[in-house]
Every structure is written in C-alpha cells, then in structure tokens.
Amino acid sequence: MTSKGKTRRMMSVGLIGAALALTLAAPARAGETPTAAAGWQLTPTGTDARFRGLAAVDRSTAWAAGSRGTVLRTTDGGRSWRNVSPAGVGDLEFRDVEAFDARRAVVLAIGEGEASRVLRTEDGGATWTESFRNTDPRAFYDCMTFFDRRHGLAMSDPVDGKYRILATRDGGRSWQVLSSAGMPDALPGEAGFAASGQCLVSSGPRDVWLATGGGAAARVLHSADRGLTWTATTTPIPAGDPARGVFGLAFRDRAHGIAVGGDYRKDQPSPRAGAVTDDAGRTWRPSATPPPAYRSGVAWLPHGKAAALAVGPTGTDLTTDGGRTWRTVDTGSYDTVDCTADGSCWASGEKGRVARLATKDKD
C-alpha cells in the first residue's frame, strides 16, 4: 500500500471510528455531548446566534453563517472563532455559506424581496461585496451550492409556479436568473426549506438536486446540466402540510443520496423521516429504520460508502448502511452538518453551537 493510500485508510478508519464511538457514549444531559473518547466537541464561538449555514473546508478551517447577519470563521480547528460578519447587515438572516478556502466564501441571506442577498469575501471576511440582491417581491431564496470554485446555483421558492434558479460562472461575483423553461411545475403550496443550507446540493461537475416540502408530496428535483433542465420525483417522506417535507440532502456521488426531513414542529411526530436513492434520485426508498424525529441536515462521512450523520434539534443519528437504518448517538441540538475530504466533521445550530467530531488520539 502506498503512503498516500495508507494515510487515506487511517483517516477513514479514524473518522468512522469516531462516529461509531458516539453509540457507546453515555446519554447526554441537558443537550450536551456525552463524555467519551470520541464525539461532538463543542467549540467556543462567543455568540448565541443560530447557525444554519455551515461550510467545512478541512480539519482546521470552517465557516458558519447565521442569524442577525453573523458570520464566523475558524482556522485552528475550532479552538477559536473570529467574527467576520459583514458590516451593516444585522437585520439579515444568513442560512447558507459555501467556502472555497480560508479566504474565499459566499453567504446567502434569505427572505422576501430584497432580504434575499448574496455576499462574497476574498480576504477571510475582512471585507464583503454584495454580488446579488433580489428585487422581485415574489422570490424567496433558500439555499445555494457550488460545483467547483466558479460554477454555482441558488434556488428560490416558486415564482409564477416554478422554482427560480440563480447561476454564477465566476465564483459568486455575479449572478443571472436561468430560464424556467426546463423546470417542472411546482405543486400547490410547495416550497423549499431554508433550514440547513442543504435544500440544494450538488455532486460532481453538473449534477444538482433540489428538496421540497409543503405540498401534497415531498419531492426531489434533479438536474444533470447545472440547472437548465429538471425532473421531479416523489419521495416517501411525508408532506401535505407547510411544516413537512424534505429538509436536507446529501449525495456521495451522482448516484447515491440520502434525504432527511419530517415535521419541524416540536409537538408533531416525524415518521418516515429518511429516504435513500441509488439511481441519482430517479427513485427513492424509505429508510427501513428512519431517524426517530425531524432531521434538517445530513452528511456522508468521507472515504467511506456507507456511513453518514443526520442532525436535528433533538439529536444526531448515525447510519453505517447507506441510510437504510439509523441509530441516535447524541442528543445535542444541531441544524446542519458538514464533513471534509481530509477526515473531519462539523455541526452547527442554535445558541451559537458549533462542534467538531473529534477522536481522543488525534484531537
């Protein structure tokens, strides 16, 4: 085995072992991470903002975007966070962030009309440039994704009966609304959920998926040409109510994906809150043992083909069989989760919570 291959295997074993160690930990108290050799380790953010936007770059660098126009960045593995929020945007709600490295990142603010905006930084958040401001009062942008450092998309709830797609070809410096000719009609009452930055996700250079809810069915739309044409497929995750549907998607390649969701209301159950696909989203199957409650975020563990984490306000679930069965491994509250190619996972959520999945021997 080459040294590169050996290193990749060690990272894979270590990271999956860290996730599995959560299943052996004692039950958490007051929503905190259990003490164990490995598990979620909260990091000191110094704020009580809610972070539904998260972009993990590597084991050292991550960005979090959240309420009250707050953006944080760490470059030391979460030991310290720097507030790099844009000036004068305390009334904005950031729900998604996509980062290319420690210096370049793009954040999405949600809301009706001009509340939906995109800002970009090229100097680690020292300065920000607004690259898009929505001027259509009917549009409400929810999520964005990037295929590479240049090409990205953002999605809005339906306008004139179809989801609106915004595209960039220059890393988020400029944006254009794509034609809706290739977009299927939205269902009555259907929309996206700006809950975790994962209602629009991509894999590879051209494939992108859009998650929906609120209508009669919870659907996933797929495009294989960077958002020009789309097909829609119904998932087994329940809908039929404005609070129900698919909230988060993750694809480990262009074929294999996981969908999570449910009903975000605390007093409502969320049966069948997980689904899987192995054909790029043409068909979806319900998880045999789904997450036990509403989940808003999901991420594949790197270097493996079967392990993933799902998070929500009531806990974290682990699957080791590609999303078919899930087991709750932590009871802390998180809204979104992201893992990196070099073997780290991060989660973020309410009350300034940002955590890393850490192992005793490495972190």
C-alpha positions as CSV (number, residue, x, y, z in Angstrom):
1,M,0.0,0.0,0.0
2,T,1.3,3.4,-0.9
3,S,1.9,6.0,1.8
4,K,-1.0,8.1,0.4
5,G,-3.3,5.1,0.4
6,K,-2.3,4.2,3.9
7,T,-3.0,7.7,5.1
8,R,-6.4,7.8,3.5
9,R,-7.2,4.4,5.1
10,M,-6.1,5.6,8.5
11,M,-8.2,8.8,8.2
12,S,-11.2,6.7,7.1
13,V,-10.9,4.3,10.0
14,G,-10.3,7.0,12.5
15,L,-13.3,9.1,11.4
16,I,-15.7,6.3,11.1
17,G,-14.5,5.1,14.5
18,A,-15.2,8.5,16.0
19,A,-18.7,8.4,14.7
20,L,-19.2,4.8,16.0
21,A,-17.8,5.8,19.4
22,L,-20.8,8.1,19.9
23,T,-23.0,5.0,20.0
24,L,-21.1,3.8,23.1
25,A,-21.3,7.0,25.0
26,A,-23.5,7.6,28.0
27,P,-26.7,9.5,27.4
28,A,-26.1,13.3,27.3
29,R,-27.5,15.6,29.9
30,A,-29.1,18.9,29.1
31,G,-28.5,18.5,25.4
32,E,-24.7,18.4,25.7
33,T,-22.3,16.0,24.1
34,P,-21.5,12.9,26.2
35,T,-18.0,12.5,27.5
36,A,-16.3,9.8,25.5
37,A,-13.1,9.0,23.7
38,A,-14.7,10.5,20.6
39,G,-17.8,12.5,19.8
40,W,-19.1,16.0,19.2
41,Q,-16.9,18.5,21.0
42,L,-18.5,22.0,21.3
43,T,-16.2,24.9,20.4
44,P,-16.3,28.4,21.9
45,T,-18.0,30.7,19.4
46,G,-18.7,33.6,21.8
47,T,-22.2,34.2,20.4
48,D,-25.8,33.0,20.7
49,A,-26.6,33.3,17.0
50,R,-28.3,30.3,15.4
51,F,-26.0,28.9,12.7
52,R,-28.0,27.1,9.9
53,G,-25.2,27.7,7.4
54,L,-22.0,25.8,7.7
55,A,-19.1,25.2,5.3
56,A,-16.3,22.9,6.5
57,V,-13.1,23.4,4.4
58,D,-10.8,21.0,6.2
59,R,-9.8,19.9,9.7
60,S,-8.6,23.4,10.5
61,T,-10.9,25.8,8.6
62,A,-14.7,26.2,8.7
63,W,-17.2,29.0,8.3
64,A,-20.6,29.4,10.0
65,A,-23.4,31.7,8.9
66,G,-26.5,32.5,10.9
67,S,-29.0,34.9,12.4
68,R,-28.5,38.6,12.9
69,G,-26.1,38.8,9.9
70,T,-23.5,36.8,11.8
71,V,-20.6,35.0,10.0
72,L,-17.8,33.3,11.9
73,R,-14.5,31.7,10.7
74,T,-12.0,29.4,12.4
75,T,-8.6,28.4,11.1
76,D,-7.4,26.4,14.1
77,G,-9.9,23.6,14.2
78,G,-12.5,25.4,16.3
79,R,-10.3,26.4,19.2
80,S,-11.1,30.0,18.4
81,W,-13.6,31.7,16.1
82,R,-13.3,35.1,14.6
83,N,-16.4,37.2,14.0
84,V,-16.1,38.2,10.3
85,S,-19.7,39.4,9.8
86,P,-20.3,41.9,7.0
87,A,-20.9,45.4,8.3
88,G,-24.4,46.9,8.4
89,V,-26.4,43.6,7.9
90,G,-27.6,42.8,11.3
91,D,-31.1,42.6,10.0
92,L,-30.3,39.7,7.6
93,E,-30.7,36.0,8.2
94,F,-27.8,34.0,6.7
95,R,-28.9,30.4,6.1
96,D,-26.2,29.1,3.8
97,V,-22.5,29.6,3.3
98,E,-20.2,28.0,0.7
99,A,-16.4,28.3,1.3
100,F,-13.6,27.6,-1.1
101,D,-10.8,28.0,1.4
102,A,-9.8,30.1,4.4
103,R,-10.1,33.4,2.5
104,R,-12.9,32.9,-0.1
105,A,-16.5,32.3,0.9
106,V,-20.1,33.2,-0.3
107,V,-23.0,33.6,2.0
108,L,-26.8,33.6,1.3
109,A,-29.3,35.7,3.2
110,I,-33.0,34.6,2.9
111,G,-36.3,36.4,2.9
112,E,-38.8,38.0,0.7
113,G,-37.7,40.6,-1.8
114,E,-34.5,42.4,-1.0
115,A,-33.9,40.4,2.1
116,S,-32.6,37.7,-0.2
117,R,-29.0,38.6,-1.0
118,V,-25.6,37.0,-1.8
119,L,-22.3,38.4,-0.4
120,R,-18.8,37.3,-1.2
121,T,-15.4,37.8,0.5
122,E,-11.9,37.2,-0.8
123,D,-9.9,38.2,2.2
124,G,-11.2,35.9,5.0
125,G,-14.2,38.2,5.8
126,A,-12.2,41.4,6.4
127,T,-14.4,42.9,3.6
128,W,-17.5,41.8,1.8
129,T,-19.1,42.6,-1.5
130,E,-22.8,42.2,-2.2
131,S,-23.0,40.4,-5.6
132,F,-26.8,39.8,-5.7
133,R,-29.9,41.5,-4.3
134,N,-33.3,40.1,-5.2
135,T,-35.6,42.8,-6.4
136,D,-38.6,40.5,-7.2
137,P,-41.0,40.6,-4.2
138,R,-42.3,37.2,-5.2
139,A,-39.0,35.5,-4.8
140,F,-37.6,34.0,-1.6
141,Y,-34.1,32.4,-1.9
142,D,-33.4,29.4,0.4
143,C,-30.1,27.6,-0.5
144,M,-27.1,27.6,-2.8
145,T,-24.5,25.1,-3.9
146,F,-21.2,25.2,-5.9
147,F,-20.0,22.6,-8.4
148,D,-16.5,24.0,-8.3
149,R,-14.8,27.3,-7.5
150,R,-16.5,29.0,-10.4
151,H,-19.9,27.5,-11.1
152,G,-22.7,27.6,-8.6
153,L,-26.5,27.9,-8.2
154,A,-29.0,29.3,-5.8
155,M,-32.7,28.5,-5.6
156,S,-35.8,30.4,-4.8
157,D,-39.3,29.3,-3.8
158,P,-41.6,29.1,-6.8
159,V,-42.3,32.3,-8.8
160,D,-45.1,32.0,-11.4
161,G,-45.5,28.3,-10.5
162,K,-41.9,27.2,-10.9
163,Y,-38.7,27.2,-8.8
164,R,-36.4,30.0,-9.7
165,I,-32.7,29.2,-10.2
166,L,-29.9,31.7,-10.0
167,A,-26.5,30.9,-11.5
168,T,-22.9,32.1,-11.3
169,R,-19.9,31.3,-13.5
170,D,-17.3,33.4,-11.7
171,G,-17.3,32.1,-8.1
172,G,-20.2,34.2,-7.0
173,R,-19.0,37.6,-8.2
174,S,-22.1,37.9,-10.5
175,W,-25.4,36.0,-10.8
176,Q,-28.0,35.5,-13.5
177,V,-31.5,34.1,-13.3
178,L,-31.8,31.0,-15.5
179,S,-34.7,30.3,-17.8
180,S,-37.5,28.3,-16.2
181,A,-38.4,26.5,-19.5
182,G,-36.8,23.3,-18.2
183,M,-38.3,23.4,-14.7
184,P,-41.4,21.3,-14.0
185,D,-44.4,23.0,-12.4
186,A,-44.3,23.3,-8.6
187,L,-47.1,21.7,-6.6
188,P,-49.7,23.9,-4.9
189,G,-48.2,25.1,-1.6
190,E,-44.8,23.6,-2.4
191,A,-41.5,25.4,-1.4
192,G,-38.0,24.8,-0.2
193,F,-36.9,24.8,3.5
194,A,-34.1,27.2,4.4
195,A,-33.2,25.1,7.5
196,S,-29.7,23.8,6.9
197,G,-28.3,25.0,3.6
198,Q,-29.0,21.6,2.2
199,C,-32.2,22.0,0.2
200,L,-29.9,22.5,-2.9
201,V,-26.9,20.2,-3.2
202,S,-24.5,19.1,-6.0
203,S,-22.2,16.3,-6.7
204,G,-19.6,16.3,-9.5
205,P,-19.4,18.9,-12.2
206,R,-23.0,19.0,-13.4
207,D,-25.5,17.2,-11.1
208,V,-27.7,19.1,-8.7
209,W,-30.7,18.2,-6.5
210,L,-33.4,20.4,-5.0
211,A,-35.5,19.3,-2.0
212,T,-39.1,20.3,-1.5
213,G,-42.0,20.2,1.0
214,G,-45.2,21.9,1.9
215,G,-47.2,20.4,-1.0
216,A,-49.2,17.2,-1.3
217,A,-45.9,15.3,-1.8
218,A,-42.3,15.8,-0.7
219,R,-40.2,15.8,-3.9
220,V,-36.6,15.9,-5.0
221,L,-35.9,17.6,-8.3
222,H,-32.7,16.6,-10.2
223,S,-30.8,18.4,-12.9
224,A,-27.8,16.8,-14.8
225,D,-26.9,20.0,-16.7
226,R,-26.3,22.6,-14.0
227,G,-29.9,23.6,-13.6
228,L,-31.1,24.1,-17.1
229,T,-33.5,21.1,-17.2
230,W,-35.0,19.2,-14.2
231,T,-37.0,16.1,-13.4
232,A,-39.1,15.7,-10.3
233,T,-39.6,12.5,-8.2
234,T,-41.8,11.9,-5.2
235,T,-40.1,10.7,-2.0
236,P,-41.7,8.6,0.8
237,I,-41.0,11.4,3.3
238,P,-44.5,12.7,4.4
239,A,-45.7,16.1,3.3
240,G,-49.2,17.6,2.9
241,D,-48.5,20.4,5.4
242,P,-46.4,23.6,5.2
243,A,-44.2,22.2,8.0
244,R,-43.4,18.8,6.4
245,G,-41.2,17.6,3.7
246,V,-37.5,17.0,2.7
247,F,-35.3,19.4,4.6
248,G,-31.8,18.1,3.7
249,L,-30.0,16.1,1.0
250,A,-26.5,14.6,0.7
251,F,-25.0,12.8,-2.3
252,R,-21.7,10.9,-2.0
253,D,-21.6,10.6,-5.8
254,R,-24.0,11.3,-8.6
255,A,-26.0,8.1,-7.9
256,H,-26.1,7.6,-4.1
257,G,-28.1,10.0,-2.0
258,I,-29.8,10.4,1.3
259,A,-32.8,12.6,2.1
260,V,-33.9,13.6,5.6
261,G,-36.8,15.7,6.9
262,G,-40.1,15.3,8.7
263,D,-42.2,17.9,10.5
264,Y,-40.2,20.7,12.1
265,R,-42.9,21.4,14.8
266,K,-41.8,20.2,18.2
267,D,-45.2,18.7,19.1
268,Q,-45.6,16.8,15.9
269,P,-44.1,13.3,15.1
270,S,-41.9,12.7,12.0
271,P,-42.5,9.2,10.7
272,R,-40.5,8.1,7.7
273,A,-38.0,10.9,8.1
274,G,-35.4,9.3,5.9
275,A,-35.1,8.0,2.4
276,V,-32.3,6.8,0.0
277,T,-31.6,6.6,-3.7
278,D,-29.0,4.7,-5.7
279,D,-30.0,6.0,-9.2
280,A,-29.4,9.7,-8.9
281,G,-32.8,10.4,-7.4
282,R,-35.0,8.8,-10.1
283,T,-36.4,6.6,-7.4
284,W,-36.4,6.9,-3.6
285,R,-36.9,4.2,-0.9
286,P,-37.9,4.8,2.7
287,S,-35.3,4.0,5.3
288,A,-36.2,0.7,7.0
289,T,-35.3,2.3,10.4
290,P,-35.5,6.0,9.8
291,P,-34.3,8.8,12.2
292,P,-36.8,8.9,15.1
293,A,-37.5,12.6,14.8
294,Y,-37.3,15.6,12.4
295,R,-33.8,16.0,10.9
296,S,-32.7,19.0,8.9
297,G,-29.1,18.2,8.0
298,V,-27.2,15.2,6.7
299,A,-23.6,14.4,5.5
300,W,-21.7,11.4,4.3
301,L,-18.6,10.5,6.3
302,P,-15.5,10.9,3.9
303,H,-13.6,8.0,2.4
304,G,-16.5,5.5,3.0
305,K,-19.5,4.3,1.1
306,A,-22.0,3.5,3.9
307,A,-21.6,5.9,6.9
308,A,-23.4,9.2,7.3
309,L,-24.7,11.5,10.0
310,A,-28.1,13.2,10.3
311,V,-28.8,16.1,12.7
312,G,-31.7,18.0,14.1
313,P,-32.9,19.9,17.2
314,T,-33.2,16.6,19.2
315,G,-30.1,14.8,18.2
316,T,-27.6,13.2,15.9
317,D,-28.2,9.8,14.1
318,L,-25.6,7.5,12.5
319,T,-26.1,5.1,9.6
320,T,-23.5,2.6,8.6
321,D,-25.5,1.0,5.8
322,G,-26.0,3.9,3.4
323,G,-29.1,5.4,5.1
324,R,-31.2,2.2,5.4
325,T,-31.1,2.1,9.2
326,W,-30.3,4.9,11.7
327,R,-29.4,5.0,15.4
328,T,-29.4,8.0,17.6
329,V,-25.9,8.6,19.0
330,D,-26.1,12.1,20.6
331,T,-28.9,14.3,21.9
332,G,-27.4,17.7,21.4
333,S,-29.3,20.2,19.2
334,Y,-27.8,20.9,15.7
335,D,-29.3,22.2,12.4
336,T,-26.7,21.2,9.9
337,V,-23.6,19.1,9.5
338,D,-20.7,19.0,7.0
339,C,-17.7,16.7,6.5
340,T,-14.4,17.3,4.7
341,A,-12.3,15.2,2.4
342,D,-9.4,15.2,4.9
343,G,-11.4,13.5,7.6
344,S,-13.3,15.9,9.8
345,C,-17.0,16.6,10.5
346,W,-18.6,19.7,11.9
347,A,-22.1,20.6,13.1
348,S,-23.8,23.8,14.0
349,G,-27.1,25.1,15.3
350,E,-28.9,27.2,17.9
351,K,-27.4,29.3,20.7
352,G,-24.1,29.6,19.0
353,R,-23.4,25.9,18.9
354,V,-20.7,24.7,16.6
355,A,-18.9,21.4,17.2
356,R,-16.3,19.1,15.7
357,L,-16.4,15.3,15.7
358,A,-13.1,14.6,17.5
359,T,-11.2,11.5,18.5
360,K,-9.1,11.0,21.6
361,D,-5.9,10.1,19.8
362,K,-5.9,13.0,17.2
363,D,-7.8,15.9,18.6
